[in-house]
Amino acid sequence: MVRFANDADLARINELRRQVNELHVQGRPDMFKPGFGAQIQAHAAGLLHADDHAIIVAERDGAIYGMACVDYVDKPETAYSRARRYYHVQELAVDAAHRRQGVARELLEFMRADARARGFARIELDVWSFNAGAVEFYEAMGFTAYRQMMELAV
């Protein structure tokens, strides 16, 4: 079952977010700090009660195995760009012991329905190149790249 999260889910949500943080620390230790302190944990609490954000959880047999933090983005037109509305996935996490069991797919199907119901035409996210499994999953789900960020060490 996939549903919107509530305050009672916060500890488990942060445990899943900690797993993602560890993956990022391993993949890019030059960019991500080890540890998962109170300030990072408080971020999720803020999302639970904001009008333009939500946290979605996937549970089976009463246990949460996956979660996604999402933003409802409404960017006004500027001198350089057109106005844009999109459903942004900030974070998506599936417990390491339950990956490749359809949890992420269930989350994404829920997000797709939620995005449509809210009048969004697209879901956007970014994914780190080192996270090959996530890149493969998103591509299999129909996501396509429309921008790339590159770097050059000097």
Summary of the structure (lengths in Angstrom):
residues: 154
radius of gyration: 16.0
end to end distance: 48.2
largest distance: 51.2
contacts: 376
relative contact order: 0.15
helix: 38%
strand: 25%
